[in-house]
């Protein structure tokens, strides 16, 4: 496993990180989730991601219970705040009240004294940015949060947040968590350039396009009964034939390299220096091993050109 710095901070995270959104909706059995976390740690993954809204805190509980077996300094733990956690008017968003209360609740569920990284799960247009940033800065000052991040914020929103932080000497965001994969490249236009300029890394989710880039879904074939797509009743129309054709062509490139198409997709993401880590899920421990191996895959210019030609078709 290789490691990269998170933004301009001194924190180093594994190029492949493990998320817990897979437990959301009960797709993955708890026992398999536990074994996947253990396998990831054994593979050198030091970056684990969860959120308060994943099963209303249950994902945090599972993550915390497993990770407490390891030295706290050996892993980087991230969670998030924003989503609906109750029925009251202040049970969502990025108000000072919600941010502080949810941080305390997450720490309790995770069984830790601090989280390494605390994300604003989405942008909150109803709360002044200064209010949110001051609340986060207080948590950093108190030692309950070490680094601050955001998820799915636009380039302009991040720039505004940095300007406010610099004006009032508040803790700066060091990471953004956007969706990014071969079929969803919107961050390449503004988000990544902004990240490079301002020192904000990307930790990308859905790097395998909800399983599309694993090769498990095929043209003219039924959705595998043990897949995420089947469990969530996505339906055959969720998968575009044009994308399935591209996956078949990408598989040919992967075969020539002696790797899986999923490893090709992850290595393609890691070609971006601004990407600190690719956040994967896993329905079984074997997938963790396969995904982690992508950290050792380096793609030549010729291969990257061949991939680009396929994606542009």
C-alpha positions in Angstrom: 0.0 0.0 0.0 1.2 3.5 -0.9 0.3 6.7 1.0 -0.4 10.3 0.0 -0.6 13.5 1.9 -4.0 15.0 2.6 -4.0 18.5 1.1 -1.3 20.8 2.5 -1.5 19.0 5.8 1.2 16.5 7.1 -1.4 13.7 7.4 -0.7 10.7 5.2 -3.5 8.4 4.1 -3.6 5.1 2.1 -4.3 5.4 -1.6 -7.2 3.0 -1.1 -9.5 3.7 1.8 -12.5 1.8 3.1 -16.0 3.2 3.5 -19.0 2.0 5.5 -21.8 3.3 3.4 -22.1 -0.3 2.2 -24.0 -1.1 5.5 -26.5 1.6 4.6 -29.8 -0.1 3.8 -28.5 -3.5 5.1 -26.8 -4.5 1.8 -23.8 -6.1 3.5 -24.1 -8.5 6.5 -22.5 -7.1 9.6 -20.1 -10.1 9.9 -18.8 -9.5 6.3 -18.4 -5.8 7.1 -16.3 -6.6 10.1 -14.1 -9.0 8.2 -13.7 -6.5 5.4 -12.5 -3.8 7.8 -10.0 -6.3 9.4 -8.8 -7.3 5.9 -8.3 -3.7 4.9 -6.2 -3.0 7.9 -4.1 -6.1 7.2 -3.6 -4.9 3.7 -2.1 -1.5 4.8 -5.3 0.6 4.6 -5.0 3.2 7.3 -8.0 5.4 6.2 -11.5 4.4 7.3 -14.6 6.5 6.4 -18.1 6.5 7.8 -20.9 9.0 8.5 -23.6 9.6 11.1 -26.4 9.2 8.7 -25.4 5.7 7.6 -28.1 3.6 9.2 -28.6 6.5 11.7 -25.3 5.8 13.5 -25.2 2.0 13.2 -22.4 2.1 10.7 -20.3 4.2 13.0 -20.9 1.7 15.8 -19.7 -1.2 13.7 -16.6 0.8 12.5 -15.8 1.9 16.1 -16.2 -1.6 17.5 -13.8 -3.2 15.0 -11.2 -0.4 15.0 -10.9 -0.3 18.8 -8.8 -3.5 18.5 -6.0 -1.5 16.8 -3.8 1.2 18.2 -5.6 4.6 17.8 -2.5 6.2 16.2 -2.3 3.6 13.5 -5.4 4.6 11.5 -7.1 7.7 10.2 -10.8 7.8 11.0 -13.3 10.1 9.2 -17.0 10.7 9.8 -19.5 13.3 8.6 -22.2 15.8 9.6 -25.2 17.3 7.8 -27.9 14.7 7.1 -31.2 14.1 8.9 -30.6 12.5 12.3 -34.0 13.1 13.9 -37.4 14.7 13.4 -36.7 18.1 14.9 -36.0 21.3 13.0 -32.4 21.3 14.2 -31.7 17.7 13.5 -29.9 18.3 10.2 -27.7 20.8 8.5 -24.5 22.6 9.5 -25.7 24.9 12.2 -23.4 25.3 15.2 -25.9 23.4 17.3 -26.1 20.4 14.9 -22.4 20.2 14.2 -21.4 20.2 17.9 -24.1 17.8 19.0 -23.5 15.4 16.2 -19.7 15.4 16.7 -20.2 14.4 20.3 -22.7 11.7 19.3 -20.4 10.3 16.6 -17.4 10.2 19.1 -19.6 8.2 21.5 -20.7 5.7 18.8 -17.2 5.4 17.4 -15.8 4.9 20.9 -12.9 7.4 20.4 -11.8 10.7 21.9 -11.3 12.3 18.5 -11.9 11.8 14.8 -9.0 12.5 12.5 -11.2 14.0 9.8 -14.7 15.6 10.1 -16.6 16.3 6.9 -19.4 18.6 6.1 -21.4 16.0 4.2 -23.0 18.5 1.9 -23.2 22.3 1.6 -25.9 24.0 3.8 -27.3 27.1 2.1 -29.4 27.8 5.2 -26.5 28.3 7.5 -23.9 31.1 7.3 -20.5 29.6 6.3 -18.8 31.5 9.1 -21.1 29.9 11.7 -20.2 26.4 10.4 -16.5 27.1 10.2 -16.3 28.6 13.7 -18.0 25.5 15.1 -15.6 23.3 13.3 -12.6 25.4 14.4 -13.8 25.1 18.1 -13.9 21.3 17.7 -10.3 21.4 16.3 -9.2 23.6 19.2 -10.8 21.2 21.7 -8.9 18.3 20.1 -12.1 16.4 19.1 -11.4 16.9 15.4 -7.9 17.0 13.9 -8.7 18.0 10.3 -11.8 19.4 8.5 -13.2 18.5 5.1 -16.2 18.8 2.9 -18.1 16.5 0.5 -19.6 17.4 -2.9 -18.9 21.1 -2.5 -18.4 23.2 -5.6 -15.2 24.9 -6.3 -16.7 28.3 -5.6 -18.1 27.1 -2.2 -14.7 25.8 -1.2 -13.0 29.0 -2.2 -15.5 31.0 -0.2 -14.9 28.8 2.8 -11.1 29.3 2.6 -11.5 33.1 2.3 -13.6 33.2 5.5 -11.2 30.9 7.3 -8.2 33.0 6.3 -10.0 36.2 7.3 -10.8 35.0 10.8 -7.8 32.7 11.2 -10.0 29.6 11.4 -9.0 26.0 10.6 -8.9 25.5 6.8 -10.5 22.6 4.9 -7.9 20.2 3.6 -10.0 17.7 1.7 -13.2 17.4 -0.5 -15.0 14.1 -1.0 -16.7 14.1 -4.4 -17.9 11.3 -6.7 -15.4 10.4 -9.4 -15.0 7.6 -11.8 -14.5 6.8 -15.4 -18.2 7.6 -16.1 -18.5 10.6 -13.9 -15.6 13.1 -14.4 -17.2 16.4 -13.5 -14.5 17.3 -10.9 -11.8 17.5 -13.6 -13.2 20.8 -14.9 -13.1 23.0 -11.8 -12.8 21.0 -8.5 -9.4 19.4 -9.2 -7.8 22.6 -10.5 -9.1 24.4 -7.4 -7.8 21.6 -5.2 -4.4 21.9 -6.7 -4.3 25.6 -6.4 -5.7 25.8 -2.9 -4.2 22.7 -1.3 -7.3 20.7 -1.0 -7.1 17.0 -1.8 -9.9 14.8 -3.2 -10.9 11.6 -1.5 -13.3 10.2 -4.2 -16.2 7.9 -3.6 -17.9 5.6 -6.0 -14.7 5.0 -7.9 -16.1 1.8 -9.5 -19.3 3.5 -10.5 -21.6 1.5 -8.2 -20.0 -1.7 -9.3 -20.3 -1.0 -13.0 -16.5 -1.0 -13.4 -16.0 -4.4 -11.7 -17.2 -6.2 -14.8 -19.9 -8.1 -12.9 -22.7 -6.5 -15.0 -23.0 -7.8 -18.6 -24.9 -7.0 -21.7 -27.8 -9.3 -22.2 -27.4 -11.0 -18.8 -29.5 -10.7 -15.7 -28.2 -8.7 -12.7 -26.4 -11.2 -10.4 -28.6 -12.0 -7.4 -25.8 -11.4 -4.9 -25.0 -7.9 -6.2 -25.7 -4.5 -4.8 -27.8 -3.7 -7.9 -30.1 -6.7 -7.1 -30.4 -5.9 -3.4 -31.5 -2.3 -4.2 -33.8 -3.4 -7.1 -32.0 -1.0 -9.6 -33.4 -2.8 -12.6 -31.8 -3.5 -15.9 -32.4 0.0 -17.2 -30.1 1.4 -14.7 -27.1 0.2 -16.8 -26.5 2.0 -20.1 -25.5 -0.4 -22.8 -22.9 2.1 -24.1 -21.2 1.9 -20.7 -21.3 -1.8 -20.6 -19.6 -1.9 -24.0 -16.9 0.4 -22.7 -16.4 -1.9 -19.7 -15.9 -4.8 -22.1 -13.2 -2.9 -24.0 -11.6 -1.8 -20.7 -11.4 -5.4 -19.6 -9.4 -6.2 -22.7 -6.8 -3.6 -21.6 -6.8 -4.9 -18.1 -6.3 -8.5 -19.3 -3.2 -7.4 -21.3 -1.8 -5.9 -18.1 -2.7 -9.0 -16.1 -5.0 -7.1 -13.7 -8.8 -6.8 -13.1 -10.8 -4.1 -14.7 -11.6 -2.8 -11.2 -7.9 -2.4 -10.6 -7.5 -0.6 -13.9 -10.3 1.8 -12.9 -8.8 2.5 -9.5 -5.3 3.0 -10.9 -6.8 5.4 -13.5 -8.2 7.5 -10.7 -4.9 7.5 -8.8 -3.2 9.0 -11.9 -4.5 12.3 -10.5 -2.0 13.6 -8.0 -4.7 15.7 -6.4 -6.6 12.5 -5.5 -5.3 11.4 -2.1 -7.4 8.3 -1.9 -10.0 6.2 -3.7 -12.8 5.3 -1.2 -14.1 1.8 -1.9 -16.8 -0.4 -0.4 -16.6 -4.2 -0.1 -19.2 -6.9 0.2 -16.6 -9.4 1.1 -13.0 -9.5 2.3 -11.7 -10.8 -1.0 -12.8 -7.6 -2.7 -10.7 -5.6 -0.3 -7.5 -7.5 -1.3 -8.3 -7.0 -5.0 -8.9 -3.3 -4.6 -5.9 -2.7 -2.5 -3.6 -4.2 -5.1 -4.5 -1.2 -7.4 -2.2 0.9 -5.3 0.8 -0.9 -6.9 -0.5 -0.4 -10.5 1.1 2.3 -12.5 -0.4 3.1 -15.9 1.8 4.1 -18.8 1.0 7.1 -21.1 0.1 4.7 -23.9 -2.4 2.8 -21.6 -3.9 6.1 -20.4 -4.3 7.2 -24.0 -6.0 3.9 -24.9 -8.4 4.2 -21.9 -9.2 7.8 -22.9 -10.1 6.8 -26.4 -12.5 4.2 -25.1 -14.1 6.6 -22.7 -14.6 9.2 -25.4 -16.4 6.7 -27.8 
